[in-house]
Amino acid sequence: MAKAPIPGSVKTRLMPGCGAEEAARIHADLLRHTLAVACAALPAKRITLWTALEHEHPLFLELATKHGIARHAQNEGDLGERMRFALTPGPAMVIGSDCPTLTPELLHTCIQALATHDAVCLPAEDGGYALLGLHEVHPSLFTDIDWGSERVMTQTRQRLDALGWRLACPATVWDVDRPDDLRRWRQASRSPYTTSLSPSDDAQ
């Protein structure tokens, strides 16, 4: 699931430090990384790029053609409703586009975990999650969740517990939302899955 890299509309929490244009470029690089990882782990026919803001954006067209994957506009509604729609029918997984630590190996681990659990998740250090996989969708997992807050993963665990569903969490990851994340990313090793992953040195 990804927004079009429109300056001023994506990665806004990075903008005070690097500007709208650079924040949009970072967003685009992260999306390229995410799709490269997904396509290294799964056949293209099993991958869908769920788009938002501008479905016909050139980057979306470029990536769908390059990887030979399906491209669909996200549903209307809040994040929960859009995720619910993308996960139906199951089994299915959704991943965000801003997790530079995602690898094909970790994605394979999540797929294997979903074979023996009702749900799989990659909790994020900030309290959210970067991946959610389900055998079937239940409305309680997507309604009255404080999206964008540090309570998302805790609330999701509570809903899964109430359903009696078995949850696997193979790893805890981090994503690029704030200037500290950007600095951490710059210091990390360059990903082998895309040649333009690391942000430029002029992004402060």
N, C-alpha and C positions, 0 to 999 in steps of 0.2 A: 504494500500500500504506500503510495507516494503522492505528494503534491507536486505540481509543476514548479520548476525553479524560477519563480517570478520574483525579482528583487523587491523587497519590502513585504513579501507575503510568506516567506519561509525563513526558518532559523532566525527569527526576530530577536531572540535573546543573545545572539552573537553580534548583532548589528552595532551596538555601542562601541565595540572594540575593533570591528573590521569593516563595517559599512554594509549596505544592502547588497551591492553587486557581488562582493566577495562572499557574503553569507549565502547567496544564491548559488555561487559556483561551488562552494563547499557542499551544499545540499545535493547538487548534481553529481559531484564526485562520489559521495556516499551512496547515492542511488546506483551508480555504475558498479560500485563495489558489491552492493547487495545482490544485484542481478547476476553478476559474474559468479559469485559464490553459489547462488541458487542453481544456476545452470551447470556448474561444476558438480553439483550434488544430485540433480534430478534431470530427467528428460524434459526437453522444452515443452512437450505437450501437457506436462503436469504443472506448468507455471503460468500464472496470470498476473499481469501488471495492472493493479487497480489504481486508477488515476483520479486526481482531484485538481480543482482550480481551472485547468485548461486541458481538456482531454486530448486535443489535437496538437499539443505543444511539440515542437520539433524534437526535443530530447526523447519524449515518449515514442514518437514515430521511429526515431533512430534506433532506440534500444529494442523495441519490439521487432523491427526488421533484422537487426544484428543477431539477436538471439533466437528468432523464430518463435516468439511466445505470443500468447493471446493478450489482448489489451481491452479492458472494460472500465467504464466510468464508475466511480464509487457511488453508492446509493445516497439519497438525501438523508439528513439527520445528523445527530451527534456522532462522535467517534464510536460509541458502543453500537449504534444502529448500523453504521457502515461496516464495522467488523463482523457483526452478526450476519449481515447480508453476504459478505465475502466468504464466510465459513459454511454457508448453506449451499448444497447439502454436504454433510461430512462423510467420511473423515477428511479433515483439511487442516492446514496450518496457515496463519497469517504472520508476516514479519514486517517490522517497520523498515525504514530505509536509512537509518542513521546510526547503525551499530557496527563500528569498524572491526570489532573483535569476532564477528561472525565468520565461521570458516565452513567449508564443505564437510569436514569431519564432524564438527559440532552439529550441523544440520542433519547429517546421517544419524547421529546419536539421538537426536530428537525424534526422528522418524521411527527408529527402533523402539524408543521408549513409548511412543504412542501405540505401538502394536500390543503392548502389555498393560497399558494404563488408559484411563478414561480421558485424561488430559495431560498435556505436556506444556511446560512454560520455561522461558528463560528470564528469570527475574533480573531487573536492572538495579544497579547500585542506588539510583535515585528514588526507588520505591515503586517504579512502574514495571513494565516488562517489554522485552524486545521481540518475543515470539509467543504465540498461543496456538496450540493444536488441540482439536477436539474430535471425538468420534461423532458426537451429536451436539447440536446447539440447544442451550437452555436460556430463556430470556433473562433469568436472574443474574447471569454472568455479564450482562451488558446494560442493565438498567440501574439507575441510582448509584453509579460508580463515579467517584470524584476524579474524572479524567484529567490528566495533566498534573496531578498532585502526587505526593509521596505515599498516599494511602491506597493507590490502585492495586498493588500486588496483595497487600493485606486483605483488602475487601474481596478480591477475587478468590483468595484462599478460603475465606470465610464462606463464600457462596458455594465453592466446591465441597467443602466439608459438610455444609448443610444438605447438599445433594447426595452425600455419601460416595462421591466420585474419587477415584484414585488419581493423584497428581504426581507427575515426575518433573523434577527440576534439575536437569543435567549440569547446569552451570549458572553462575551469576555473571552478568555482563555489564558493560557501560556503553552509553551512547553519547553523541556529541550534541549537547544542548546549550552549554554555557561556555564562557571564555576559558575556564579551567579545563573543561573537556577538550577544547581545541588545543590548548597547550599540551595536554596529555597525549593527544593524538599525534601532534607534531613530533613528540619525543619517542613514540612507538615505532616499531619496525614497519617498513613499507610493505604493504600487502602484495603478494605475488599475483593477485587476481585482477588487478587493474593498474595501468601505468600512470594514472593520474590521481591516485588515492590521497597522497599526502598533501595537506594544504600548503599554499605558498608561504614563504617566509615573511612576506609583507603583511600577513594577516596577524594583527596584534590582539 
